[in-house]
Amino acid sequence: VFVRQAYLLGIIVSICGNVLISISLNIQKYAHVRQVQRGSEPYYTSPVWWCGVVLMGVGELGNFAAYGFAPASLIAPLGCVSVIGESSAIISVVFLKETVRASDIVGGTLAITGTYVLVSFAPHNSTHITAHLVQYYAVSWHFLLYLVIVFCILLYVYKRRNVKHIVVVVSLVALLASLTVISVKAVSGMIAESIKGQLQLIYPIFYVMLVVMVASCAFQIKFLNQAMKMFDATEVVPINFVFFTASAIVAGIVFYQEFEGLALLNIFMFLFGCLLSFLGVFLIARNRPKIKEQDRNFIAMDVIPGRRHTDKVQPEATATTYGSLAAKLMCHRAGQTDDS
């Protein structure tokens, strides 16, 4: 009964945390939009923006705690809740004046259906994470083989071959995310056991996992930011969600052996639920409206060294608008000549 309660608690805490994250993202977006419209103080001086930051911290803390109660292969796919909320939350419709598209409704329905299916058929066992168990899992040959081979191949392809394909970059993010999931579950589980009365913080493996958690998060953010600079967000968000979820499931299977003893039907339905969630996220992120860019046919004078004017200069000769400024000047001079 206690295991079942802990399992349900982990699901509820994870869903609530992802809902708070989606709300916080929309609040921060609202603060950015309002700051751009007013053109006054920086966004980080706005109390609304800081409110969004605090909500995001609480949501991430909820996700962290959820790993201590439920399997990692279940908590990771629940991240689609934040993707659904970010695109179709009430705050984005009311305050940001964004429209809910048909693909948002279909994608949200698929994602919610997939979430229900994977929660229903996910492994219901909740292992008590202790320091000795983490040490045993960390030196298992299948985990070391998984870690070394995949990491070395991706790093070699990325550094030596200089391949900048989105799949390679996001794969590096996913691999680091799998380490994050493993370390977060270990740290959260050992803290939970310590609260129950079995102190786990005296073992060195706790601090090793803590360092791995912080380091993997830092490098994960680095590669993810690099992917966001190289590719469009509508490509990075769904691919990163799919790769992150897949890596978290593999990490739960390889490291924590969460699928051990699970029936074949449960495994198939769990993967089917993940597939529905992936499809829903792709539909939500597909063809999202982009920020309107400035007209590149003209160059601002204030960006040229030594110039103090704010007028526009003649564009490149290959541009379609080349000659338009000169034509206007010639007409103006001709009008002055006729008047004289």
C-alpha positions in Angstrom: 0.0 0.0 0.0 2.8 2.4 0.9 4.5 1.7 -2.5 1.3 2.4 -4.3 0.9 5.7 -2.4 4.4 6.7 -3.1 3.9 5.9 -6.8 0.8 8.1 -7.0 2.5 10.8 -5.0 5.3 10.9 -7.5 2.9 11.2 -10.5 0.9 14.0 -8.8 4.0 16.0 -7.8 5.5 15.7 -11.3 2.3 16.8 -13.0 1.9 19.8 -10.6 5.5 20.7 -11.1 5.2 20.7 -14.9 2.0 22.7 -14.7 3.9 25.3 -12.6 6.7 25.3 -15.1 4.3 26.0 -18.0 2.7 28.8 -16.1 6.0 30.3 -15.2 7.2 30.3 -18.8 4.1 32.1 -19.9 4.5 34.7 -17.1 8.1 35.3 -18.1 7.1 35.6 -21.7 4.4 38.1 -20.7 7.0 40.2 -18.7 9.2 40.3 -21.8 6.4 41.4 -24.1 5.3 44.1 -21.7 8.9 45.4 -21.3 9.3 45.5 -25.1 6.0 47.5 -25.5 6.9 50.0 -22.8 10.6 50.1 -23.7 11.5 51.2 -20.2 13.5 49.2 -17.6 15.1 45.7 -18.2 12.9 42.7 -17.8 14.8 41.4 -14.7 13.6 44.5 -12.7 10.0 43.4 -13.2 8.2 41.7 -10.2 6.1 39.7 -12.7 9.3 38.2 -14.3 10.6 37.3 -10.8 7.3 35.7 -10.0 7.7 33.5 -13.0 11.3 32.6 -12.0 10.1 31.6 -8.5 7.3 29.5 -9.9 9.8 27.7 -12.2 12.0 27.0 -9.3 9.1 25.5 -7.4 8.1 23.4 -10.4 11.6 22.1 -10.9 11.8 21.3 -7.2 8.6 19.3 -7.6 10.1 17.3 -10.5 13.2 16.7 -8.4 11.1 15.3 -5.5 9.0 13.2 -7.9 12.0 11.1 -8.9 12.3 10.0 -5.3 8.9 8.4 -5.3 8.3 7.1 -8.9 10.3 5.4 -11.6 12.5 7.7 -13.8 11.0 6.1 -16.9 7.6 7.4 -15.8 8.5 10.9 -14.6 10.4 11.9 -17.7 7.5 11.5 -20.2 5.3 13.5 -18.0 7.3 16.5 -19.1 4.9 16.8 -22.1 2.5 18.5 -19.6 4.7 21.6 -19.6 4.8 21.6 -23.4 1.0 21.4 -23.6 0.6 24.1 -20.9 3.2 26.5 -22.5 1.3 26.4 -25.9 -2.3 26.3 -24.7 -2.4 27.7 -21.2 -5.1 30.2 -20.3 -2.4 32.9 -19.6 -1.0 32.7 -23.1 -4.5 33.2 -24.6 -5.7 35.9 -22.2 -2.6 38.0 -21.5 -0.3 37.3 -24.5 -3.2 37.4 -27.0 -2.1 34.1 -28.6 -4.5 32.0 -30.5 -5.1 28.3 -29.9 -4.7 26.5 -33.3 -6.4 23.3 -34.3 -3.0 21.5 -34.2 -2.6 22.6 -30.6 -5.9 21.0 -29.7 -5.2 17.8 -31.6 -1.6 17.7 -30.2 -2.8 18.3 -26.7 -5.4 15.6 -26.9 -2.8 13.1 -28.2 -0.3 14.1 -25.5 -2.9 13.8 -22.8 -4.1 10.4 -24.1 -0.5 9.2 -24.3 0.2 10.4 -20.8 -2.8 8.4 -19.5 -1.7 5.3 -21.4 1.9 5.4 -20.2 0.9 6.1 -16.6 -1.5 3.2 -16.7 1.0 0.7 -18.1 4.3 2.0 -16.6 6.2 -0.1 -14.0 4.6 0.4 -10.6 7.5 -0.7 -8.6 9.2 1.9 -6.5 12.7 0.9 -5.4 14.1 2.2 -2.1 17.2 4.1 -3.3 20.1 3.6 -0.8 23.7 4.4 -1.1 24.7 0.7 -1.3 22.2 0.1 -4.1 23.4 3.1 -6.1 27.0 1.9 -5.7 26.0 -1.5 -7.0 24.2 -0.1 -10.0 27.0 2.4 -10.8 29.6 -0.4 -11.3 27.4 -2.8 -13.2 28.9 -3.7 -16.6 25.9 -2.9 -18.7 25.7 0.6 -17.4 29.4 1.2 -17.8 29.2 -0.2 -21.4 26.2 2.0 -22.2 27.9 5.1 -20.8 31.3 4.7 -22.4 30.3 3.5 -25.9 27.5 6.0 -26.5 29.3 9.0 -25.0 32.6 8.3 -26.9 30.8 7.8 -30.2 28.8 11.0 -29.9 31.8 13.0 -28.7 34.0 11.7 -31.5 31.4 12.5 -34.1 30.8 16.0 -32.7 34.4 17.1 -32.1 36.5 15.2 -34.7 34.2 15.1 -37.6 32.7 18.6 -36.8 29.2 17.4 -37.6 26.7 20.1 -36.7 23.5 18.1 -37.4 20.6 18.7 -35.1 20.4 15.0 -34.2 24.0 14.9 -33.1 23.8 18.0 -31.0 20.5 17.0 -29.3 21.8 13.5 -28.8 24.6 14.9 -26.7 22.0 16.8 -24.7 20.0 13.6 -24.3 23.0 11.6 -23.1 23.8 14.3 -20.5 20.1 14.3 -19.6 20.2 10.6 -18.9 23.1 11.2 -16.5 21.1 14.0 -14.9 18.1 11.7 -14.5 20.2 8.9 -12.9 21.9 11.3 -10.5 18.7 13.2 -9.7 16.9 10.0 -8.8 19.8 8.8 -6.7 20.1 12.1 -4.8 16.4 12.5 -4.4 16.0 8.9 -3.3 18.8 9.0 -0.8 17.4 12.2 0.7 14.0 10.6 1.0 15.5 7.6 2.8 17.4 9.9 5.1 14.2 11.7 6.0 12.6 8.4 6.8 15.4 7.7 9.3 18.0 5.7 7.3 20.8 8.3 7.0 22.4 8.1 3.5 24.2 11.5 3.5 27.3 10.1 5.2 28.2 7.9 2.2 30.6 9.4 -0.5 28.4 8.1 -3.3 25.8 10.7 -2.4 28.2 13.6 -3.0 29.5 11.9 -6.2 26.0 11.8 -7.6 25.4 15.4 -6.4 28.5 16.5 -8.4 27.4 14.5 -11.5 23.9 16.1 -11.2 25.3 19.7 -11.2 27.9 19.0 -13.9 25.6 17.2 -16.3 23.0 20.0 -15.9 25.6 22.6 -16.7 26.9 20.9 -19.8 23.3 20.0 -20.9 22.4 23.7 -20.8 25.5 24.5 -22.8 24.7 22.1 -25.6 21.0 22.9 -25.6 21.8 26.7 -25.9 24.2 25.8 -28.8 21.4 23.8 -30.5 19.0 26.8 -30.0 21.5 29.1 -31.7 22.2 26.7 -34.6 18.6 25.6 -35.3 15.0 26.9 -34.9 13.2 26.4 -31.6 10.4 24.6 -33.4 12.9 21.9 -34.4 14.8 21.8 -31.1 11.9 21.6 -28.7 10.1 18.5 -30.0 13.3 16.6 -30.9 14.9 17.4 -27.5 11.7 16.2 -25.7 11.7 12.9 -27.7 15.4 12.3 -27.2 15.3 13.3 -23.5 12.4 11.0 -22.8 14.0 8.1 -24.7 17.3 8.6 -22.8 15.5 8.8 -19.5 13.6 5.5 -20.2 16.8 3.8 -21.3 18.6 5.1 -18.2 15.8 3.8 -16.0 16.0 0.4 -17.7 19.8 0.1 -17.8 20.7 1.7 -14.4 17.7 1.1 -12.1 16.4 -2.0 -14.0 12.8 -0.6 -13.8 11.4 -2.9 -16.5 12.5 -6.0 -14.8 9.6 -8.4 -14.5 7.3 -6.2 -16.5 4.8 -8.0 -18.8 5.3 -7.7 -22.5 1.9 -6.1 -23.0 2.7 -3.4 -20.4 6.0 -2.6 -22.2 4.2 -2.3 -25.6 1.4 -0.1 -24.2 3.9 2.0 -22.3 5.9 2.6 -25.5 2.7 3.3 -27.4 1.8 5.9 -24.9 5.2 7.6 -25.3 4.7 7.5 -29.1 1.3 9.3 -28.7 2.9 11.9 -26.5 5.8 12.4 -28.9 3.3 12.9 -31.8 1.3 15.4 -29.7 4.4 17.5 -28.9 5.4 17.5 -32.6 2.0 18.8 -33.6 2.1 21.5 -30.9 5.6 22.7 -31.8 5.0 22.5 -35.6 4.8 25.8 -37.4 4.8 27.9 -34.3 4.7 31.7 -35.1 8.1 33.2 -35.3 9.3 36.6 -34.2 9.1 39.2 -37.0 12.6 40.2 -38.1 13.6 43.6 -39.2 13.9 44.5 -42.9 17.4 43.5 -44.0 17.3 45.6 -47.2 18.3 48.7 -45.2 21.2 49.2 -42.8 20.9 51.4 -39.7 23.4 54.3 -39.7 23.9 54.0 -35.9 25.5 50.5 -36.3 28.3 51.9 -38.6 31.4 53.0 -36.7 31.9 56.8 -36.9 28.2 57.6 -37.8 25.8 59.4 -35.5 22.8 59.6 -37.8 19.8 57.3 -37.5 18.8 57.5 -41.2 19.1 54.6 -43.6 21.9 54.1 -46.1 21.7 52.6 -49.6 21.4 48.8 -49.6 23.6 46.4 -51.4 23.6 46.5 -55.2 22.2 43.0 -55.4 19.1 43.9 -53.3 15.8 44.5 -54.9 15.4 47.9 -53.3 18.8 49.1 -54.7 18.5 52.6 -56.2 15.3 53.5 -54.5 17.0 56.0 -52.0 19.0 57.6 -54.8 15.9 57.9 -57.0 14.1 59.8 -54.1 17.1 62.1 -53.7 17.2 62.8 -57.4 13.5 63.6 -57.5 13.9 65.9 -54.6 16.8 67.8 -56.2 14.9 68.1 -59.5 12.0 69.6 -57.6 14.2 72.2 -56.0 15.7 73.1 -59.5 12.3 73.7 -61.0 11.3 75.9 -58.1 14.4 78.0 -58.5 
